[in-house]
Amino acid sequence: MGRRRNKEQTIARLTAAVGQIMTENGYAGVGVNKISAASGVSKPMIYEYFGNLNGLLKVYIRQKDYWLPYFENLALPVAPTDEELKDLFVKTLQEQFRYFSREPEMQKIILWQISEPNALMRAVSETREAEGIKLLGLADKHFNDSGYHIGAVMALLVGGIYYNVLHNAAGTGTVAGIDLGNEKEFELMISTVAQLIELVWQAAGNNKQK
């Protein structure tokens, strides 16, 4: 029992060190030597537990990523109604917006993902994408032949969330006059996510009725 606890504590120290380095220096600063120095864990121990640096990074990303745990723990109602699906998409994006805005480590992960070709981040992105496509597929019946595409809407919203949060974190000013550092304006953005999904959902339903 004690050995298991020690291993868990060591892994926690290592993943915390990855987060510290990522936050302070970005993905380019992440390496076994720096992780070992920051965590106080020997390099051989890192290789013993994870095999290589990528093995450790996979564990770290799984801890910090919003989407991977979300899809693993998603409990859908049996035969969800259109209204339940709409509410699910709204809640998913609003929670993702909140999580991403308060997690600088997740922000660094996304920057890493979009900044350079990387096999590990490509694999993580493809896993997220495959699970996301399954979720979007549930709304096909509502959107088919409506002239609207829920995948395109979600792509724009997710991308917009990433950009606005990263822009704010960089301290480069407002976007379209919106300051995410202002609580009232942040909540305005959260409610607008719901409004946009609601508008598209209703428009798709109305078009199919014609």
N, C-alpha and C positions, 0 to 999 in steps of 0.2 A: 504493500500500500504506500509506504514511504517512498519507494523508488518511483512509483507511478506519479506521486505528487511532485517529486523532484523534477521528473521529466516534463510535467505540465508547466511547472514554474519556469523551467529553462526555455521551453517553447514560447511562453508568454514574454520572457525577457528578449528573446530573439525577434519576435514579431514587433514588440514595442520599439526595439532598436531600428528595425526597418522603417517603421512609421516616423520615427524621429529624423532619420537620415533623409527620407523622402520629403518630409515637410521642410526641412532646413535647406537641403541641397538639390531636391528634385531627383528624378529617376536616374540621372546620369551619375549621381553620387553613391548609388547603392552597389556595394561589392562585399565580398566575404570578409576581407580585411577590416573594413570599416564597421561592418555588423559585429564582428568578433570584438573589436575594440570598444564599441558603444555598449554592448551587452555584457561584456566580461565573460563571454562563453568562448571556449577555444574553437578554433577552426575545425579540428577533427570531430568535435561534438556536432557541429553544424552538418558535416557530411554524414555522420552516423545517423542523425535523426531524419535528414531530408534528402540525402543522396547528392544533392548539388544546390547551387544558389536558386535555380528555378523551382526546386521542390519547396524551399522555404518561401519564396515569393508567392507560389500558388496558395499556400496556407494563409499568408498575410492578406492577399487579395480577397480570398473567400471570407475572411473576417470583416473586411472593410467595404466590400462591394455591396451596394443596395440590392441589385437585381438577382444575384445568385441565391442568397438566402430567401429572398422574396418568392421566387419561383418554387423553391424546395418546400416552403411552408404554406403555399397558397392552397386554401381549401375552398373549392368552388361548390356552390349549391348544385344539387342534382337538377338537370335541365333548367338552367337559369333563364329567367325572363329577360326581355329586352331592357326593362327598367333596371333589373339587377346587374346586367352587364354594363350598362351605362354608368351606374353608380360605382361599379368596380373599377372602370377605367379612370373615373374622376378621382377616386380615393387613391389609386395606385400612383397617379402622377402628382397629386398633391403631397403625398407622403414622400415620394422621391425628391420633390422640390425641397421640402423641409430638410430631409436627410442630407442631400448634397450641399445645401447652403451652410450646414453646421459641421460638416466633416471635411476639414482641409486635406486629410489623407486621401479620401475618395476623390477629391478634386485633383490631386497629384496623379492618381491612378488614371483618370480620364485624360489628363494632359499627356501622360506617357503613351496612352493608347493611340492618341491621334497625332502624336508628334514624330514618331519614327516607326519603321517596320520592325516588328518584334514578334517572334513565333509564339511566345507565351501570351502576350496580350491579344494576339489574333485568335488564339484558342479560347481565351476567356470571352472575347467579343462574340465569337461564333456560338458559344454555349448560350450566352444571353439571348442572342438572336433566334436560335432554334426554339427556345422556350417562349420567347415573345411571340413568335409566329403562331405557335399553338394557341396562345391566348387570343390573339387577333382573329384567328380562324373561327372562334366562337361567335364573332359578330358578323361573319360573312352573310348569314341569312338576312340580317337587317339591312346590310349595305348593298348586297348584290342588285344590279340593275337600277340603282338609285342615282347614279352619276356622282356619288361621293365615295371616298376611299378612306377607311379608318386607319389603314397603315400609313398613308401619307400624312394624315392629321397627327398621328402619334409621333411620327418621325420629326415633324416640324416642332411639336411641343417639347419633346425630349431634347432635341437639339437646341431649342430656344432656352430651355431651363439651364442646360450646360453652359451656354454662352453667357447668359445673364449673370449666373453665379460666378463664373470664372472672371468675367469683366469686373464685377464688384470686388472680388477677392484681390484683384490686381490693383485696386485703388485708382482706376482710370476714369472715374466719373460715372455719370448716369447713362442709361440707355433709353432713348425716347422720353427723357425727363423723369424716368423712374429710378429711384435710389433704393436698392434692396437693403441698404443699411438702415433705412427708415422703416420701423416696424409697421406703420400704417400702410406704407407703399408696398412692403413685402406681402402683407395680407391681401392687398388689392390684386397683386399678381396671382396669389393662391386662388382667390375667388374667380379671377378671370379664366384660369385653367378650366374650372367647372363650367363657366359660361360658354366657352368655346366648344367644349365637348357636347354640351347640351344643345347648342345651336346646330351643330353638324348632325347630331343624332336626330333631332326633330326634322331637319331638312331632308335627310335620307328617308325617314319614314313618310313624310309628306309626298315626296317624289314617287315613292313606290305605290302610293294610293291612287295616283292619277292614271 
